């Protein structure tokens, strides 16, 4: 297969610091261009094309990487899939469950490959952590996960409107829901959910084999560096994870490797596909419905 021509949509902090440099650096990718709603120098910075419209970008690429708010991704991802383009999706899949369902349905109908930027999953210590689990955990197993940061108080993402409105649940929640689901087995129920100040979420989950887990999430705690911890105890033994990526671009490169392999093999059900992202969004939607 020739180099995969990838077009990037968006020019925010994540697009600038992760998507664009990782796409430009990958040997199997032709970083074919950028489209944004507002003028930007991102294309010039990487020696690629600035497309005037989304349709113009779609006409010149094999795949689209989306670095846009969930409400925008929920629309553009459908258009890209219907045009037959593979997808690199941000999380969450969309701003609401029905929109996420439309994205996943469009990806399935078009038979295109997709992956989601679950950056934790491509971090070697996380993969080592997950290797300690085999199959759904039983009711004698419990796990907990925490992600506490001051990202809402300052920094590049503090001005993000959708993050301010939906909070840590939709911003960092997808990472930990995906991780707990992968470790203990499919999440089948939300036992409880509470949102307090400052944007502090406490969530209880039930897994298919009977295991339980809890999450504590906030982007409004004055702590630096970010606290991220996942633990599990019981029949699965004792497991603890405290490492998250220092440079997400390395994980992004690994994600691209796997996407390219999926495309070559015509595999549409990769572990980070739109269908997987939809499952995570269903859990998030149930949490929001309980608050």
Secondary structure by P-SEA (a helix, b strand, c coil): ccccbbbbccccccccccaaaaaaaccccccccccccccccccccccccccccaaaaaacccbbbbcccaaaaacaaaaaaaabbbbbccccccccaaaaaaaaaaaaaacccccccccccccaaaaaaaaaccccccccbbbbbbbbcccccccccccccccccccccccaaaaaaaaaaaaccccccccccccccccbbbbbbbccccccbbbbbbcccccccbbbbbbbbccccbbbbccccccaaaaaaaaaaaaaaaaaaccccccccaaaaaaaaaaaaaaaaac
